[in-house]
Amino acid sequence: MNMIPTNITLTKEAEDYLKDLVAELEVPEGRYEAARARYASLGKWLHRDESTVAKHAPQIYAQGSFRLGTAIKPSSESEEYDVDSICLCKALGKETITQHALKILVGQEIDAYRKANRMEKPLVNGRRCWVLSYADSAQFHMDIVPAVPNGTQQQILLETAGKSNEWASLSVGITDNETAGYYAITDDWQRSNPKGYSRWFKQRATVLYERMQKAAADSVRASVENIPTFKLKLPLQAAIMILKGHRNHMFADRSDCAPISIIITMCFGLQN
């Protein structure tokens, strides 16, 4: 069901105000490029000759708001950009390694990278990720979640349930130290699909844009399909950024009660 009115016409003043608001919230492109440079640097480190994970075909890529292009500036200079990422070991599987062993394997290499680059802040072991903090001047940290492929299992689950998903093959299994099988060889890993979700989001953003513009689908798709999602700034992305900024303001003194970004993104992404 479509919960958002579609017959609203904005005045020129209102439209300009919203555009200015998005521009104020928007993360500078330089921050995105800096994050991509960090991924590339860490990825290169993981593939060096001395790396203990190189043989497992590691791949670092973004997830979350930075991947979707819906990240917003921190509310203050004391806050940091939270750059979420996945470290996928493509040559490993749930049948060959435990979550704990994978977490330690990846963590040791990340910590070696931290020391080699003289990063003073210690590596933090989170529930699912390793938190790599850069210098205060950089104003961001990277949450790195170790993962293994889970596409085949996810496709089987969906087919068994009588459902299909064109992006199921991109699914991964991620580490989570609060799961019962954390120290055991088991198929019961937490599932995630950042790449598939990103493709779904980009598709939804494009569909909504097509409807708003009443333009030919092919011409609109052709104009956006090869652009990195974070550079698009389609109306759906802008709306989510505004809502996230409003959330941060409304819950500034009670952040533990604030709706998480994925809920905001899904609520608007699912609108017809």
C-alpha positions, 0 to 999 in steps of 0.5 A: 500500500502506498502511504505517501500522497502522490498528488502534492505539488511543491511550490518553487520556494519549497522545492528550493528549500528542500534542495538546500537542505539536502545540500547542507546534509550531504556528505562531500564527495571528497569524503566518499572518495576518501572512504574508497581510497581506504577500502583500496588501501586495506584491500591491497594490504590483504593481498600482499605476499605476506598476508595470511588471508590472501589465499582466501581471496579477500574482497573489501566493499562498502555497505550501508549508507555510504554504499546507498548514497544516503549518508549525512554529515555528522551532527557535530565536529565531535562525531565521526562518519561511520563507514560500514564495510564487508571483508568477504573471503570468497575462497572460504565457506561456512563448512570450512571455518568457524565464525570465531576463527574467521573473525580472528583471521581477518582481525589480525591482518587489520591490526597489522595494517593499523600498526604498519600505518601508525594508526594510534587508536586500538582496533576494537572488537565489536559484536559483528565487526572490527572497528578501525579508527583513523586519525581525529582529523579524518573524522571517520572510522570503518566498521569491517564485518568478516564474511563468507559467501552464502549465495547458494544457501540463500537461493535454496532457502528462497526456492524452498519458500516458493520465492525468487530473488535475482540477487540472492547469489550475492548473499553472505554469511557474517560473523556475530559473536552472540550467535550460538554457533560462533565457535563451531562449524555450522551452517547457522550464520547471520545472513546479509546481502549488502550488494543485493540490497544496494541493487534493489535500492537503486532499482527502487530509486530509479522506478520512483524517479521514472514515475515522478518524471513520467519519462521513458523507462529506458532513457532514465535507466540508461542515464543512471545504471552505470553511475555509482549509487552514492553519486546519483542523488535521486529523490528517494535518496534525498528524502531519506537524507532529510528524514535521517537529519530530522531523526538526528535532531529529534532524538539528539538527547535520546539517541537510543530511541531513534529509529535505525537507518535501515528502517527509514530506508526500507519504509520509503524504498517499499513505497509503490 
